[in-house]
Amino acid sequence: MTLATLVLAASTLASPPSLDPPFTLLAPGDAKRMRHASLESWLPRFGPPDTRAVWDPRRAEVRRHVQDSLGLDPLPERPPLDPHFGGTLRRDGYLVTRLYWQSLPGMYASGYLYLPQRRAGRLPAILNPHGHWANGARHPVVQARLIGLARLGFIALAVDSIHRYDYAIGLTPLTLMTWNNIRGIDYLLSRDDVDSSRIGVTGASGGGQQTMYLMAIEDRIAAAAPIVLISEFREIILPEFSHCRCNHIPGILRFDEPEICAVFAPKPAFYISDTGDWTKSFPERGFPEIRAIHALFGAEDRVAMRHHDCGHDYNRAMREQVYAFFDRTLRGGPARESIPEPEFVAESLESLARLDDPPPGAKDPQEAAKEMRTRLGGKIEGGIRAAGRRLWREDEAIALDGPIDAKIAGEAAWRGSPLLGITFGSEGTYRIPGLLLLPPGDGPHAAAIVVHPKGKSAVIEEGFAEALVRRGIACFAIDARYTGEHAGGRDDPTTSNDLTIGRTEGARAAHDIARAAEALRGRAGIAKDRIAAVALGELGPEAILAELFAGGFAAVAAEGLDRSYAGGREVPLLAGVLRIGDIEDLAAAVASAPIWKGGAPPAAPAREDLAGWLAESLRRGSGARP
């Protein structure tokens, strides 16, 4: 397509945008609408299969995915439990002891062990993860359940929640909490007063979410009751709202919550929802699907639910229904709607705090988290390219070879060179805006796709685009996510929604760069085999990923390679990247093209050197795309 044709195409637009700085090509609100539509496209729907022959392999797939997303595939090695007991309170009908057990080498989980005062033989035991109750297991609502279970003859273990993040190694709070819960079951089974065949688990809200993930991956649980938690993911993952980030784990959004729960079938499960939170629609959307899976096993009588007209809670009426459920499923008691909760007096915070006595020399969980690369999850096999495509979902529902639909949004001149505003399709409904600054003449021209932390405008205004054009290279500066007109994603709290998809910003931007290459390859005047990927500043890994995902670049230039994903949130987020390797490992995997490995963002003269390197590298074409 000639420049004249491009100008004609631009003139047909009703109101082509001005190409004066800040070079805005998208209409107001477009970027926001694209994010909304993209999120909606990823939300799963669970349609129960009609036969076991279909469900059984699907069940295994869901289970593997949950364990992998948690960063617990394979499970870590189990160090000795080395239980350590703090203080004990003796109350009417029960005892409560502060308890610590070794979860990872040197790191101890903590909780409260509630024991019936009189115990004979082996008893059923209930694991009790708590949610976002103030003061955790010390909150009176949580205490009520623990005391009630103990006074009714169950051994009850409350596990303290722990909030530690290191997305680069695939660590989220639910990683540690799930592992601490698994090790809590290990502890219960180590006791000579616990019946290993009668282990239950229950929790509300965030504790219900911990219960859900245990239901999917922990075989030793005999009965489960997740309370005021289960819904469709679309109830909590909304474009304008992000549920608490601690509840989100990278990539989980391949399967919906009801399907994750259905993995537990045909074991007994009891669900409680209410009218005052996101579980309000569970009786109509969620529970029927779970029950349909139980029906495949002839076990519809083993799954039940109750819907309460109240707000988000684990109130007395709910607890009494759960007591009856565990009495029937773990002790063979009669079918009853509820069992009255014994009267109790909650302990004060001060009284429970006096029981604290951490093991000497125990590591701070944050320090232990630094070792997670070797303790949690395994290296993903199959090479960096294959592993990365799977880890960041580049192998699913995204067609790099799909329609580009590049459109001319406007034409101008920038210091004597033709400047074209172009938008093109990336994944789903996303359109990426870009500025194509062309050298003189009809070409074919070598080209560089350039991303900048401040967006496409900075590539033009800071002079890097001109430095390329002077050397005969067309510069296509794009607003890859989340930069320029698509900015806001990195610091927007709703990015935790992207975490659940697994498509965090580094992978999304790399995809945009690869799609930009396809847009250029379809344009007259561009040398299709002489296109480079260039990422400036801290975005450097995005150019490397574009080559790893798509291939076919004649050169790759990446600044910011003196950084490390182990160093924290200073490079574009790639959840789980250290399960593959650090930045230098990603760069070393680019063997199909010459690569410029830059350090910290350089001054303008160094960018001139980069432009010169690109000119030399692009004199030779790349091989065929893999």
FENFENJO-V194544 format. One record per backbone hydrogen bond with DSSP energy under -1.0 kcal/mol. NH is the residue of the N-H (numbers start at 1). CO is the residue of the C=O. E is the energy in kcal/mol with one decimal. If there is no record, write none. Layout:
BEGIN
NH;CO;E  NH;CO;E
END
This chain:
BEGIN
6;2;-2.1  7;3;-2.5  8;4;-2.2  9;5;-2.6  10;6;-2.2  11;7;-2.0  13;10;-1.5  23;20;-2.5  30;27;-2.4  33;29;-2.3  34;30;-2.5  35;31;-1.9  36;32;-2.0  37;33;-2.6  38;34;-2.6  39;35;-2.3  40;36;-2.2  41;37;-1.8  42;39;-1.0  55;51;-2.2  56;52;-3.1  58;54;-1.2  59;55;-3.5  60;56;-1.8  61;57;-1.8  62;58;-2.6  63;59;-2.5  64;60;-2.2  65;61;-2.3  66;62;-2.5  67;63;-2.2  68;64;-2.5  69;65;-3.0  70;66;-2.0  71;68;-1.4  72;67;-2.6  84;100;-2.8  86;98;-3.3  87;355;-2.3  89;96;-2.8  91;94;-2.6  94;91;-1.1  95;115;-2.2  96;89;-2.2  97;113;-2.3  98;87;-2.3  99;111;-2.5  100;84;-2.1  101;109;-1.8  102;81;-3.5  103;107;-2.6  104;107;-1.3  107;104;-2.6  109;101;-2.8  111;99;-2.0  112;158;-1.7  113;97;-2.9  114;156;-3.3  115;95;-2.5  117;93;-1.9  123;193;-3.1  125;198;-2.1  126;155;-3.1  127;200;-3.0  128;157;-3.0  136;133;-2.5  138;135;-2.1  139;136;-1.9  143;139;-2.9  144;140;-2.4  145;141;-1.2  146;142;-1.9  147;143;-3.1  148;144;-2.7  149;145;-2.5  150;146;-2.2  151;147;-2.8  152;148;-1.2  153;150;-1.5  154;149;-2.8  155;124;-2.3  156;114;-2.4  157;126;-2.4  158;112;-2.7  159;128;-1.1  160;110;-2.7  166;171;-2.5  169;166;-1.6  170;167;-1.6  171;166;-2.4  175;172;-1.1  176;172;-1.4  177;173;-2.9  178;174;-2.1  179;175;-2.0  180;176;-3.1  181;177;-2.2  182;178;-2.4  183;179;-2.6  184;180;-1.7  185;181;-2.1  186;182;-2.0  187;183;-2.1  188;184;-2.4  189;185;-2.6  190;187;-1.0  191;188;-1.4  194;191;-1.0  195;123;-2.9  198;195;-2.0  200;125;-2.8  201;223;-1.4  202;127;-2.1  203;225;-1.1  205;227;-1.9  207;204;-2.4  209;205;-1.9  210;206;-2.0  211;207;-1.8  212;208;-2.3  213;209;-2.2  214;210;-2.0  215;211;-2.3  216;212;-1.1  217;213;-1.3  218;214;-2.6  222;199;-3.4  223;199;-1.2  224;268;-1.6  225;201;-2.3  227;203;-2.7  228;272;-2.4  235;232;-2.1  236;233;-1.9  237;233;-2.0  238;241;-1.2  241;238;-1.4  247;244;-2.2  248;245;-2.0  251;499;-3.0  252;249;-1.7  253;500;-3.5  254;252;-1.4  255;252;-1.6  260;256;-2.0  261;257;-2.5  262;258;-2.0  264;261;-2.0  265;262;-1.5  267;264;-2.0  269;302;-2.2  270;224;-2.2  271;304;-2.2  272;226;-1.2  273;306;-2.2  275;308;-1.8  276;310;-1.6  280;277;-1.7  282;279;-1.9  284;281;-1.1  285;281;-3.0  287;282;-2.4  290;286;-1.9  291;287;-2.8  292;288;-1.7  293;289;-1.2  294;290;-1.9  295;291;-2.1  297;294;-1.3  298;295;-1.4  299;294;-2.5  302;299;-2.0  303;300;-1.2  304;269;-1.7  306;271;-2.0  308;273;-2.6  310;308;-1.5  319;315;-2.7  320;316;-2.7  321;317;-1.4  322;318;-1.9  323;319;-2.6  324;320;-1.6  325;321;-1.8  326;322;-2.6  327;323;-2.4  328;324;-2.1  329;325;-2.5  330;326;-2.5  333;327;-2.4  339;320;-1.6  352;348;-2.0  353;349;-2.5  354;350;-1.6  355;352;-1.6  356;353;-1.5  362;359;-1.8  363;106;-3.4  368;364;-2.4  369;365;-2.3  371;368;-1.6  372;369;-1.8  374;371;-1.6  375;371;-1.3  376;372;-3.1  378;73;-1.4  380;579;-1.2  387;383;-2.7  388;384;-2.9  389;385;-2.3  390;386;-1.8  391;387;-3.0  392;388;-2.6  394;389;-2.1  395;389;-1.2  402;399;-1.7  407;423;-3.0  409;421;-3.6  410;421;-1.2  412;419;-2.8  414;417;-2.9  417;414;-1.5  419;412;-2.7  420;436;-2.3  421;410;-3.0  422;434;-2.8  423;407;-2.3  424;432;-1.7  425;404;-3.5  426;430;-2.6  430;427;-2.2  432;424;-3.0  434;422;-2.8  435;477;-2.9  436;420;-2.9  437;475;-2.7  438;418;-2.4  445;525;-2.8  447;530;-2.4  448;474;-2.7  449;532;-2.9  450;476;-2.2  451;534;-2.0  455;452;-2.3  460;456;-1.4  461;457;-3.1  462;458;-2.4  463;460;-1.2  465;459;-2.0  467;463;-1.9  468;464;-1.6  469;465;-2.4  470;466;-2.7  471;468;-1.1  472;469;-2.3  473;468;-2.3  474;446;-3.1  475;437;-2.3  476;448;-3.1  477;435;-2.5  478;450;-2.0  479;433;-2.6  480;478;-1.3  483;480;-1.9  486;483;-2.6  487;484;-2.0  492;488;-1.2  495;492;-2.2  496;493;-1.3  497;494;-1.9  499;495;-1.5  500;496;-1.4  501;497;-1.0  502;498;-1.8  504;502;-1.1  506;573;-2.2  508;504;-2.0  509;505;-2.8  510;506;-2.0  511;507;-2.0  512;508;-2.0  513;509;-2.3  514;510;-2.2  515;511;-2.3  516;512;-2.2  517;513;-1.8  518;514;-1.4  519;515;-2.1  520;516;-2.1  521;517;-2.4  522;518;-1.0  523;520;-2.1  526;523;-1.2  527;445;-3.1  530;527;-2.1  532;447;-2.5  533;555;-2.0  534;449;-2.9  535;557;-2.5  536;451;-2.5  539;536;-1.6  540;537;-1.2  542;539;-2.7  543;540;-1.2  544;540;-1.2  545;541;-2.5  546;542;-1.9  547;543;-1.6  548;544;-2.3  549;545;-3.2  550;546;-2.6  554;531;-2.8  556;594;-2.3  557;533;-2.9  558;596;-2.9  559;535;-2.4  560;599;-3.9  561;598;-2.7  563;560;-1.1  567;564;-1.5  570;568;-1.9  576;167;-3.4  577;574;-2.0  578;168;-3.1  579;576;-2.1  580;577;-2.1  581;577;-2.5  586;582;-2.0  587;583;-2.6  588;584;-2.1  589;585;-1.1  590;587;-1.5  591;589;-1.5  596;556;-3.0  598;558;-3.3  607;603;-1.5  608;604;-1.8  609;605;-1.7  610;606;-2.0  611;607;-2.5  612;608;-2.3  613;609;-2.4  614;610;-2.5  615;611;-2.2  616;612;-2.1  617;613;-2.6  618;614;-2.7  620;617;-1.1  622;529;-2.8
END
